Every structure is written in C-alpha cells, then in structure tokens.
C-alpha cells in the first residue's frame, strides 16, 4: 500500500507570501501537517497563485483577486513534499505570461512537476507521471474557468474546458491515453462556483464522463469548502492554506487533508484528516474542531451514498472499493 496526499487550493501569495518570505516554513504549515504531506509516497496540490516577482495584473474587467507568491514559495512546496502541482485554475495568469513562465521554471527547479498550464495548449493539456512505491501515478489538470486564461496554439495559459456546457472531446481522449500508460490515473479539475457545500449538476455530469474515460480518481477544487465523496470522486478538496475571510456558517477555515491508499489492485481507501486554516497558517484540528469537520463530512458523503467510518482512534476513513 502506498499513500497519495491530496491538498486543495494552496494560496501562497498576499499575506501568506509575506510570511513565507520572512519566516521559517513552519510559520505557515505546522510541522505535524508537513509530516503527513512529506511522509506520503506522493503529494499533489492545487497551486492557486503564480510564483514570481515579475508581471502585471491580468487586465480582465471586474477581476478582484490577484495572487502572486515569492520565488521562495517553490522551496516551501518542496519542503512539504509536493511532487506535482496543478496550475489549471483562475489564478495561474493573475500576473500574466511572464509570471506563469516563472512559476513553471521555479517549480521545475524545485523538482515539482506541473500540470494544467503551459507555454501553449499542448503543454497545458499534458499529463505527468509520478513514480511511487513501484507504481506509476498519472495526473491531469483542467479548469472550467476563466475562458480568457485558456492556452492556445501559440499562447501561454491553462487547460480550459467549458464543462458548464459539455466535456470537450479532447479531455476524455487525454484521460484514456494517460490511463493506458499508468497504474492509476488522477484527474484534478478546478470546477464550479466558490463557497458552495455540494457540487452543481455540471460537475457531477463531468465527473461521470471522466470516470467513464478511465479516471481511477477525480479530485476537484474551487469551492473553498470541502464536499462529499461519491466513489471514486472527491468533488472538492476545499482549501489548504490561504489568508481568506471566513464565512461563519460555511466555516471555510475548517478543512481536510486527504490521504489515498493505493495498492496493486488500485484505489483502496481514503483517510480524511481534519485541518484548521488560521490566518496564513494551517494546523491539525483539535478535538472540538475535528468533531465539526467529521459531522459535516459524514453528512456531505451520505448524500451520495458514501459511508464515513470513524475508527477507534478517530480516523475518518472512506472505503473506495
């Protein structure tokens, strides 16, 4: 059995970036959280920012948020044990093509693979392989927003698919091609609106097509709040680190780190570890916080017919076969 750690939106810009530039990495991610990510056989995150000290703000009318992390953020991700970062999201081009190029270069120098963005559409749609415990894990990233970030034949950008309308033909083809060359195929989509507690219809429809095309696991993000699991789909991983405002009802400051157990027969089980995102810092949840997370996660999973098993030690386990 090997373990794949999955973390959702990882925003290392703004106040988090200022802290990263001046303090030890433990000031942002608690040591006990890092033990889980770095201790896993592989780790994949959604990087919701660019990594650069260059560029100009993307000139989209009405765009409110621009996230850019300092170059040292790449070393922080490596310290966390991140093997692959998906860049297919609505912040990869916040500071334009130059900052995206820097992001790709800094992460490559840190030994971190990237999916979901590139210098052209072919690179953006490319899947990558992580070798872990003798298994080949394929990772493919895609986003359903924004369309003006879409990569073109000669234009840097992200792997965009208008999933709100339909799954484009290229995407199932890529998933099938990836699955034919790996032991386990992961699709990591940035989809749906923010601050929701369940996936919208177009997300569920797209997930079914991803699985039909060969995806062994689908792990989405974008909502900033974790959603339930409908085997083998983790609709939303929620957030991992940020400096965002907290909604007192949705409690987007309480989240989960997902540890996926994989053996020679494929995906076996999922463990969900309750987290707390304080302002610019992520730590393991205490007993009271974990109880809130456990109740909400169990309720969200039950909607899709998925049972969450609470072990004697308090672990939250979802059997995936």
Secondary structure, DSSP 8 states (H G I E B T S, - for coil): -EEEEEEEEE--SHHHHHHHHHS-GGGTB-HHHHHHHHHSSEEEEEE-SEE-S-------TT-----EE-THHHHHHHHHT--EEE--STTTTTTHHHHHHHHHHHHHHTT-EEESEESSHHHHT--EEEEETTEEEEEEEEE-S-GGGB-BTTB-EE-B--TTT---HHHHHHHHHHHTTSSEEEEEEE-S-SS-SS--HHHHHHHHHHHHHT-SEEE-B-SSS---EETTEE----EEE------TTT-TTEEEEEEEEEETTEEEEEEEEEEEEETTEEEE--HHHHHHHHHHHHHHHHTTT---EE-TT--EEEE--
